[in-house]
Amino acid sequence: MNYTDINAKAVDSWVDDDWEWSIPTSHEDYIKAKNGDWKVVLTPLKPVPKDWFPNLENKKLLGLACGGGQQMPIFKALGAACTVLDYSAKQLEKEKLVAERENYSINIVRADMTKTFPFADNSFDIIFHPVSNIFIEDVYHVWNECFRVLKSGGVLLAGLDNGINFLFDDDEVSIEIVNKLPFNPLKNDELLKKLEADNTGIQFSHTLEEQIGGQLKAGFVLKDLYEDYNHGGLFKDYIPTFFATRSVRP
């Protein structure tokens, strides 16, 4: 089984357990968004600045690895023509649920983002890509594909992990460093078996060279960024472990 298939199966099981990123937007929040009261996140805590977005009315927006029915309903309420791509069938079921509840149309695509995106060149005005690169090995491919499917002047908004979380045990009971970076279970059989046994998905750390440098090498111009923190654990309020970038295709 390909590691991305393992990850899709893991995420499906998390959805069954009411994973926080699979709880759909409520009807009340959808209506609030239609009235101009809204927020979305790329990283765990900090809302994306509203000035990072163009006017979304009739803009073609791709939610990349963005299933769960959380962000797409907000963007639909703001007038965007939305496509959501995810490899978790159950995350996409959440998108369908909200779309049917609110009676709007959305293009729902089940696909593996480690493969060529199933879209033509210059298809989208904006890509919204929450933290999900931790589930893929090669981020350069993702940046190249994002560049390809965005129109000139298109905006890429991405949530990213800086790797610190991978240095320590998941339970964060101590500050002892137990792993080294880069964290790549495909190159460590013992680590791979542990992740599979724990049903945490096959995850990867990535360097700033890959995350920011990869966007630049793909051709993007970096316009802004911010850092964010974990929900809880040892690092909450002490050190940022996530960041988000706003980049533009010239």
N, C-alpha and C positions, 0 to 999 in steps of 0.2 A: 504494500500500500504506500502510495506517495505520501510524503510528510504533510502536504496540504490537505489530503483526504483525511488524515488523522486529525488535523486541526479542525476541519469542518465537523467531523463527528464529535470532537470534544466540545466545540461551541454549541452544537445542537443539544448536548447533554446539559450544558450550563443553562441554556434557555429553559429546559424542562425544570430546572431548579430555581427559576426566577432570577437569573443573572441581572445585575443592576443595569447593564447595557442592553437589556432585552425588554425593559418595561416601556411600553409605548406611550407616546404623548397622549395626554387626556383630551377629551373633547373640549373641556374648559380652556386648556392651554392653547388648543388649536384656534378657538374663537378669540382668545386674547391676542394671538399672533396676527389674526386678520385685522384686529383693531390697533396694531402697532406695538403691542406689549409682548416682547419675546426675547429669548436668549438661547444660544446653542453653545456647546463645548466641543473642542478638538482634543482636549486633555482633561484629566479628572475633575478639576475644580473651577478654573478661571474661565468665565465666559469669553467668547471671541469678541473683540471690539467690533462694534457695528460698522465703524468706518473701514473695516477690512473688506466689506462687501460692496459691490456695485448695487445700483438699483436692480432688484431681481425680477421685476415685472417682465414676463416673456423671455427671460434669459434661460438658456439651456444649461442645466446644472447636473453634474454627475456626482452622486454620493458613492465614493469609492471605498469598498469594504465597510459599508455604512448602514447595514441592515439593522432592524430592531424597531423601526417605527418611531424613532425619537427626533431625528433632525429633518428628515424629508417632509413630514407634515408641516413643520414650521416654514420650510422653504416654499411648499405648495401654497400655504396661507399668504405668503408674500408675493405670489404671482409667478413663481418660477415653473418652467417645464422640466420636471425631474425624471432622472433615470437613477436607479440604485443598483449597484453591482455588489454582490456578496457571494461567498462560497458556502455559507450556512443556509440550508433550506429553511430551517426554523426561524432564523432571523428575517428571512424574506417573507415568511408567513405573517410575521408581525406587521410588515409593510403593507401587505395585502389587507390585513384586518383593519388597519386604520384607514386605508384608502376606501374600503367599502363602507366603513362607518361614516366617513365624512363626505362620501360620494364624489371623489375626485379621481382622475386618471393619473397613473404613474407607470413608467416603463420599468419592470422588475426583471433583472437579469441575474441568473445564477451562473457565475463564472469564477475561475481561478485567476487572481491577478498576477500570478507568476507566469502566466501565458500571455500571448498577444491579446490585448483588449478587443472585444468583439464590436468595435466601433470604427467608423471611417475617420480619416484624418480631418482635423478642424471641425469636430462635431460639437464641442461644448464651449460655453463662455466662462464657466467656473467649475472647478473640482473641489469638493469638500472631502477630506481624507483624514478621519480621526485616527488616533493611535491604533495601528494595526500592522505596521511594518515589523513589529516584534514576532509576527507569525510567518515571516518569509525570510529566506536567506539572502536573496539578491535584490537590494533596493535600487540599484542602478537601472535595472530593467523597468521598474515601476516609474521612475522619473522620466525615462526615455518615452515610455508609453503615454504618460501624462502630457508630456510636451507634444507628442504626435497628435493626440485627440483634442487638444485645446486649440481654439482659434487664436490668431494673432491678437494680443491684448488681453487674452484670457488669464484668469487668476487661479492659482493653485494655493489652497489653504490646507496645511498638513499638521497633524499632531504627531509628535515624535518622542521617543524614549532616549535618554542620554546614556543609558547603560548601567547606571549606579545600582539599580534594583537587582541586577544580575550578579552582583558581587556577593550577596548574602543569602542565607536561607530564606525560604518563603515566609516562615513564621516570624522572622526578624526578632528572635529572642535574645540575640547577642549581636555585638558589632564585629564578630570574628568574620574575616573574609574567607569564604569557602570556595569561591570560583574565581577564575581569571578571565579577563576580557581579551579578545572577543569571545563571547559565549555562543558556542556553535555545537549543539548536540549531534549534528550530522558527522562531526569529526571526533566524537567521544561516545563510544558505544555504551559505557556505563551510565553516562548522563542521559543518553537517549532512552535507555530502559527505565530510568527513574522517572523521567517526565511522562512517559507513556503510562507507567504504573500509577502515577499520581493524577492522571487525567488533566494535566495542566496545559496540554497542547505542546507542540514542538516550537519552542521560542528561541529567539536570537537577539543578541545585542548588536548595535551598529555604531560605528564611529561618527564623529562630526564630519569627517571626510566623506563618508558615505551619505549621510543625511543632508548636509548642506552642500558639501562639495559635489555630491551626485546631482543635485538640482542644478548647480551652476554648470557642470559639465554637459548636462542635457540641453542647456541653452537658456535656462530661466535666469531672471534678474531678481535677486532677493530684495524685498522692499521693507520688511519688518519682521520682528520676532518677539516672543515673550516666553518666560519660564513659568512652570507650574509645579505643584507638589502632589504627593500621594494623598489618598483619602485619610490614611492613618498609618500606624506603625512607627518604627524608629525615626523615619525621615520626615514625618509630617511637621511642618513649621521650622525645620532645621536646614534642609538642603533640597533644592529643586531637583526633581528626577525626570521631569518632562519639559518639553518646549514645543512651541508652535511657530510655524513660519508662514509668511505671506509672500508668494513669489508670482512674477508675471512673465508670460511668454511674450517676447518682443514682437 
